[in-house]
């Protein structure tokens, strides 16, 4: 476990309408983002930070110099959005500010201390901007306003320089033995629709999909290699803070969780956490989707996304591992925010291989579960997948031979069959497990049934 330095990063959007007093009726339109921001705040709280560093693209921006706020106390409110009574004040970690600037100087990155004495020269500094205040609105609800912060802008520097600056931030925090959380404040494309504030570009959606996908896979090289023309046409403001955040985690084994993505007003809002020691509050399928996914989950995700986006049913890749060339029943489960979004499966193989079974059942879970409407394209980045491969069943003669945490159960009565997977939340006894399986099969609770137990290999 990483003890000091940057231990957690997050991409956090900053639309002021996430604040209830500002968003009012529009708050429901960005509910997914609002909920995900709350999750970011819980991740931050779990990290137990000594300091929170925020990189805001709306702080004073220079071409080749990174501005760092230097006043002892950093305050701001939403008076520019009509609600001056909503404001925050934080202590600045000025010792860390000096250490970051010192480490930056060593690698040739120019920084500039921006404080109240600089206001006459740089009138854009009128307290904390909304790029800081929106994320900190949510974070302070979990950690309070006693944790110091460090606030800086970004610069129009080459991406390798911004990445190196992130490394300098981490080195400074480790030097002072600080546990730091770094918030890369930024919205994604501002050109998703023809009504978008920056106009429309068909490449806006392309940028958002690529960046979110690369973050999900923790493909740092992919992010650093994004084409300049794509960045320009997307009209984004989150890329540079993300690059710096990635630099702060270089050398660490990093996981990521995509919490949400939506673009309801023509601007992309993506919520992602990434770091060397993160874990989902409540485990996988609490609404977050991890990087480092297993082969079955990657295949399920690829199948669903290709079908929802393009109406295409994919084939298994040529390099399918041998174990997934075998035959078995498979269940695919989809969840959003911990809530079931679809689950379809087969007790026995119907397609000739586990890989084909995954593709078939994943698409069915997304589009054909009668309990839900089909998955929409704007839900894809919020889906959390799990795949259960069924092992051969064993006949049992007594409920005493069942354990709902270890074994799934199949009940049979004539042609009727009902199945319940193991380790289902809220199912704690064999009696409950069999009762639910009977109900799913349309078998009366007092009817005698044949019972089989089975184990699964669960992939997430």
C-alpha positions in Angstrom: 0.0 0.0 0.0 1.3 3.5 -0.9 1.6 5.3 2.4 2.4 8.8 1.2 2.4 10.9 -2.0 -0.6 11.0 -4.3 -2.7 8.0 -3.3 -5.9 8.7 -5.3 -6.9 10.7 -8.3 -10.3 11.6 -9.7 -11.7 13.1 -12.8 -14.5 15.3 -11.6 -16.8 17.5 -13.7 -17.7 21.0 -12.5 -21.0 22.2 -13.8 -22.5 24.6 -11.2 -25.9 23.2 -11.8 -24.9 20.2 -9.7 -25.4 22.5 -6.8 -29.1 22.2 -5.8 -29.5 25.9 -5.2 -28.3 26.6 -8.8 -29.5 23.5 -10.7 -33.0 23.5 -9.2 -35.3 21.6 -11.6 -32.4 20.7 -13.9 -30.8 18.7 -11.1 -32.8 15.6 -12.0 -31.3 15.7 -15.6 -27.8 15.3 -14.1 -28.8 12.9 -11.4 -26.2 10.2 -12.5 -23.4 12.8 -12.3 -24.6 14.1 -9.0 -24.7 10.6 -7.5 -21.2 9.8 -8.9 -19.8 13.0 -7.4 -21.0 11.7 -4.0 -19.2 8.5 -4.7 -16.0 10.4 -5.5 -16.3 12.1 -2.2 -16.6 8.8 -0.4 -13.5 7.5 -2.2 -11.7 10.6 -1.0 -12.8 10.1 2.5 -11.7 6.4 2.5 -8.2 7.6 1.3 -7.8 9.6 4.6 -6.0 12.4 2.9 -3.7 14.9 4.6 -4.3 17.3 1.7 -6.5 17.6 -1.3 -4.9 19.0 -4.5 -7.3 20.5 -7.1 -6.2 21.3 -10.7 -8.8 23.6 -12.2 -8.8 24.7 -15.8 -10.7 27.8 -14.7 -7.9 29.0 -12.5 -5.7 31.6 -14.2 -4.3 30.0 -17.3 -0.9 30.8 -18.8 0.8 29.4 -21.8 4.0 28.1 -20.2 3.6 28.8 -16.5 1.5 26.9 -14.0 -0.2 29.2 -11.4 -0.5 28.0 -7.8 -2.6 29.8 -5.3 -0.5 30.9 -2.3 -2.8 32.7 0.2 -2.9 31.1 3.6 -6.7 30.7 3.3 -8.6 29.9 0.1 -12.2 30.9 -0.1 -15.0 31.3 -2.7 -18.7 31.2 -3.3 -21.2 30.9 -6.1 -22.2 34.6 -6.2 -21.4 34.5 -10.0 -24.3 32.0 -10.3 -26.8 33.9 -8.2 -26.2 32.1 -4.9 -23.6 34.0 -2.8 -24.7 32.3 0.4 -23.2 29.0 -0.8 -19.5 29.3 -0.2 -16.5 27.5 1.2 -13.2 28.3 2.9 -10.2 26.1 3.3 -6.7 26.3 4.8 -4.0 26.3 2.1 -1.1 23.8 2.6 1.5 26.4 1.9 4.4 24.1 2.8 3.3 21.7 0.1 2.9 24.6 -2.3 6.5 25.5 -1.8 7.6 21.9 -2.1 5.7 21.4 -5.4 7.2 24.6 -6.9 10.7 23.4 -5.8 10.3 20.0 -7.4 8.9 21.6 -10.5 11.9 23.9 -10.8 14.2 20.9 -10.6 12.6 19.5 -13.8 12.4 22.8 -15.6 8.7 23.5 -15.2 7.9 27.1 -14.4 5.4 27.9 -11.7 4.0 31.1 -10.3 2.7 31.9 -6.8 -0.6 33.7 -7.2 -1.9 35.4 -4.1 -4.0 38.4 -3.1 -1.1 40.7 -3.8 -1.2 39.5 -7.4 -4.9 40.5 -8.0 -4.2 43.8 -9.6 -2.1 42.2 -12.2 -4.3 39.1 -12.7 -7.9 40.2 -12.1 -9.2 36.8 -13.0 -8.4 35.7 -9.4 -11.6 36.5 -7.5 -11.6 33.7 -5.0 -11.9 30.0 -5.8 -13.5 29.3 -9.1 -16.3 26.8 -9.8 -13.7 24.3 -11.1 -12.6 24.0 -7.5 -15.9 24.8 -5.7 -18.1 22.2 -7.4 -15.9 19.2 -6.6 -15.2 20.5 -3.1 -18.9 21.0 -2.4 -19.3 17.3 -2.6 -16.0 16.3 -1.0 -16.4 18.6 2.0 -19.7 16.9 2.8 -17.6 13.7 3.5 -14.4 15.1 4.9 -15.4 18.5 6.2 -13.5 21.8 5.6 -10.6 21.1 7.9 -8.5 19.1 5.4 -6.1 21.6 3.8 -6.2 22.0 0.0 -3.8 23.1 -2.7 -5.2 24.8 -5.8 -3.5 25.3 -9.1 -4.3 25.9 -12.7 -2.9 24.2 -15.7 -0.9 25.5 -18.7 -0.6 25.2 -22.5 2.4 23.0 -22.1 3.3 19.8 -24.0 1.6 16.8 -22.5 4.9 15.2 -21.5 5.7 18.3 -19.5 2.3 18.2 -17.7 2.9 14.5 -17.0 6.3 15.3 -15.5 4.7 18.0 -13.4 2.4 15.4 -12.0 5.4 13.4 -11.0 6.8 16.5 -9.3 3.6 16.8 -7.3 3.8 13.3 -6.1 7.5 13.6 -5.2 6.8 16.8 -3.2 3.9 15.1 -1.2 6.1 12.1 -0.5 9.0 14.4 0.6 6.6 16.0 3.2 5.1 12.6 4.0 1.6 13.8 2.9 -1.2 11.5 1.8 -2.6 13.5 -1.1 -5.7 13.2 -3.2 -5.5 14.9 -6.6 -8.7 16.1 -8.2 -8.5 16.7 -12.0 -11.4 19.1 -12.3 -12.7 19.2 -15.9 -15.6 18.7 -18.2 -15.2 16.7 -21.4 -16.4 17.8 -24.9 -18.4 21.0 -25.0 -19.6 20.1 -28.5 -21.8 17.0 -28.2 -25.0 18.5 -29.7 -26.1 21.3 -31.9 -27.4 23.1 -28.9 -24.1 22.8 -27.1 -22.5 26.0 -25.7 -19.4 25.7 -28.0 -21.3 24.5 -31.1 -21.4 21.0 -32.5 -18.6 18.7 -33.6 -19.1 15.1 -34.5 -15.7 14.4 -32.9 -16.9 15.6 -29.5 -18.5 12.2 -28.8 -15.4 10.5 -30.2 -13.1 12.3 -27.7 -15.4 11.5 -24.8 -15.6 7.8 -25.7 -11.9 7.5 -26.2 -10.9 9.2 -23.0 -13.4 7.4 -20.8 -12.5 4.1 -22.4 -8.8 4.7 -21.9 -9.3 5.6 -18.3 -11.4 2.5 -17.8 -8.6 0.4 -19.1 -5.9 2.6 -17.5 -4.3 2.9 -21.0 -2.0 5.8 -20.2 -0.2 5.6 -23.6 -3.6 5.8 -25.3 -4.4 9.0 -23.4 -1.1 10.6 -24.0 -1.3 9.8 -27.7 -4.7 11.4 -28.4 -4.5 13.5 -31.6 -4.2 17.3 -31.1 -6.9 17.9 -33.7 -9.3 15.7 -31.7 -8.6 17.7 -28.6 -9.2 21.0 -30.5 -12.4 19.9 -32.1 -13.8 18.4 -28.9 -13.7 21.7 -27.1 -12.8 20.1 -23.8 -11.3 21.4 -20.6 -10.4 18.2 -18.7 -7.6 16.6 -20.7 -4.6 18.6 -19.2 -5.6 18.0 -15.6 -6.0 14.3 -16.3 -2.5 14.1 -17.9 -1.0 15.7 -14.8 -2.9 13.3 -12.5 -1.6 10.3 -14.5 1.9 11.6 -14.0 1.3 11.8 -10.2 0.6 8.0 -10.3 3.4 7.0 -12.6 5.3 4.0 -11.3 2.2 2.8 -9.3 0.0 -0.2 -10.1 -3.2 1.7 -10.8 -6.8 0.6 -10.9 -9.7 2.8 -12.1 -13.4 2.9 -11.7 -15.8 4.6 -14.1 -18.6 6.0 -12.0 -20.7 7.7 -14.6 -20.8 9.5 -17.9 -23.5 11.6 -19.4 -23.8 14.6 -21.7 -27.4 16.0 -21.2 -26.6 19.6 -22.2 -24.1 19.1 -24.9 -21.2 18.9 -22.5 -19.7 15.6 -21.4 -19.6 14.9 -17.7 -17.3 12.0 -16.7 -16.7 10.8 -13.1 -13.7 8.5 -12.7 -11.5 7.5 -9.8 -8.1 6.0 -10.2 -5.2 5.1 -7.9 -3.0 2.4 -6.5 -5.1 1.4 -3.5 -8.7 2.1 -4.3 -11.5 -0.3 -3.7 -15.2 0.1 -4.4 -17.3 1.2 -1.4 -19.4 -2.0 -1.0 -17.5 -3.9 -3.6 -17.9 -4.3 -7.4 -21.3 -3.7 -8.8 -22.0 -0.9 -6.3 -22.1 1.3 -9.4 -18.5 1.4 -10.2 -16.7 -0.6 -12.9 -13.1 -1.6 -12.5 -10.1 -1.6 -14.8 -8.2 -4.9 -15.1 -11.4 -6.7 -16.0 -11.3 -10.5 -16.5 -11.6 -11.9 -20.1 -15.2 -12.9 -19.7 -16.2 -9.5 -18.4 -14.3 -7.7 -21.2 -16.0 -10.0 -23.7 -19.4 -9.3 -22.2 -18.8 -5.5 -22.2 -17.6 -5.6 -25.8 -20.6 -7.6 -26.9 -23.1 -5.3 -25.3 -21.4 -2.1 -26.5 -21.1 -3.3 -30.1 -24.8 -4.4 -30.1 -26.2 -1.2 -28.4 -24.1 1.2 -30.4 -24.0 -0.5 -33.8 -26.5 -3.3 -33.8 -23.7 -5.8 -34.4 -23.2 -9.2 -32.8 -19.5 -9.7 -32.3 -17.7 -13.0 -32.6 -15.2 -14.2 -30.0 -11.6 -13.1 -30.6 -9.1 -15.5 -32.1 -7.1 -15.8 -28.9 -9.8 -17.1 -26.6 -8.2 -18.9 -23.7 -8.8 -22.6 -23.8 -11.0 -22.7 -20.7 -13.6 -20.5 -22.5 -13.6 -22.8 -25.6 -15.3 -25.5 -23.4 -19.1 -25.8 -23.0 -21.0 -24.7 -19.9 -24.0 -22.7 -18.8 -23.4 -19.0 -18.3 -25.2 -16.2 -16.6 -24.4 -12.5 -17.3 -25.5 -9.9 -14.8 -25.6 -6.1 -15.3 -25.9 -3.5 -12.6 -26.0 0.3 -12.4 -25.4 2.0 -9.0 -25.7 -1.4 -7.3 -29.2 -2.0 -8.8 -29.9 -4.9 -11.1 -30.2 -3.8 -14.7 -30.4 -7.1 -16.4 -29.6 -10.8 -15.9 -30.0 -13.6 -18.4 -28.4 -17.0 -18.4 -28.5 -20.6 -19.5 -28.3 -23.7 -17.4 -26.5 -25.7 -20.1 -24.5 -24.6 -23.2 -26.6 -23.6 -26.2 -23.9 -22.1 -28.4 -21.0 -24.6 -28.4 -18.6 -22.6 -26.2 -18.4 -20.5 -23.1 -17.2 -17.5 -25.1 -20.2 -17.6 -27.4 -22.5 -18.2 -24.5 -21.1 -15.0 -22.8 -21.8 -13.0 -26.0 -25.3 -14.3 -26.4 -26.3 -13.9 -22.8 -24.7 -10.5 -22.2 -26.6 -9.0 -25.2 -29.8 -10.7 -23.9 -29.3 -9.3 -20.4 -29.0 -5.8 -21.9 -31.9 -6.1 -24.3 -34.2 -8.9 -23.5 -34.7 -9.2 -19.7 -38.5 -8.7 -19.4 -38.1 -6.9 -16.1 -36.3 -3.9 -17.7 -36.4 -1.8 -20.8 -33.4 -2.2 -23.1 -30.1 -0.6 -22.0 -29.6 2.8 -23.6 -26.3 4.0 -25.1 -25.9 6.7 -22.5 -26.0 4.0 -19.8 -23.1 1.9 -21.2 -20.3 3.6 -19.2 -22.3 3.1 -15.9 -22.8 -0.7 -16.4 -21.0 -3.1 -14.1 -20.7 -6.6 -15.4 -20.3 -10.0 -13.8 -20.2 -13.4 -15.5 -20.9 -16.7 -13.8 -19.8 -19.9 -15.5 -21.8 -22.8 -14.1 -20.0 -26.0 -12.9 -21.7 -29.4 -13.2 -24.6 -29.9 -10.8 -24.9 -32.4 -8.0 -28.2 -34.0 -6.8 -29.0 -33.3 -3.1 -31.5 -35.0 -0.9 -31.7 -32.4 1.9 -31.5 -28.7 2.4 -28.7 -29.4 4.9 -26.5 -30.0 1.9 -27.0 -26.5 0.6 -25.1 -23.3 1.4 -26.4 -20.3 -0.4 -23.1 -18.5 -0.1 -21.2 -21.3 -1.9 -23.7 -23.2 -4.0 -26.3 -22.1 -6.5 -29.5 -24.2 -6.7 -31.6 -25.7 -9.5 -35.1 -27.0 -8.7 -37.0 -29.3 -11.1 -40.6 -30.4 -11.3 -41.5 -32.1 -14.6 -40.5 -29.7 -17.3 -40.3 -26.7 -15.0 -36.9 -25.6 -13.8 -35.8 -22.7 -11.7 -32.3 -21.6 -10.9 -30.8 -19.2 -8.4 -27.1 -18.2 -8.4 -25.0 -18.4 -5.2 -24.0 -15.5 -3.0 -27.1 -13.4 -3.7 -27.5 -10.4 -1.4 -30.4 -10.9 1.0 -30.5 -14.7 0.5 -29.1 -16.2 3.7 -30.7 -19.6 4.1 -31.2 -22.7 1.9 -35.0 -22.4 2.5 -35.0 -18.9 1.1 -32.9 -20.0 -1.8 -35.1 -22.9 -2.8 -38.3 -20.8 -2.3 -37.1 -18.2 -4.7 -36.0 -20.8 -7.3 -39.4 -22.4 -7.1 -41.2 -19.1 -7.6 -39.0 -18.3 -10.6 -40.0 -21.7 -12.1 -43.7 -21.3 -11.4 -43.6 -24.2 -8.9 -45.8 -24.1 -5.8 -44.1 -23.6 -2.5 -45.5 -26.8 -1.1 -44.7 -29.0 -4.1 -41.9 -31.5 -3.9 -39.0 -30.9 -6.3 -35.7 -32.4 -7.3 -32.8 -30.2 -6.1 -29.3 -29.8 -7.6 -26.6 -27.7 -6.2 -23.8 -26.2 -8.3 -20.8 -24.0 -7.9 -19.8 -21.1 -10.3 -16.7 -19.4 -11.4 -17.6 -15.7 -11.0 -15.7 -13.2 -13.0 -15.8 -9.4 -12.5 
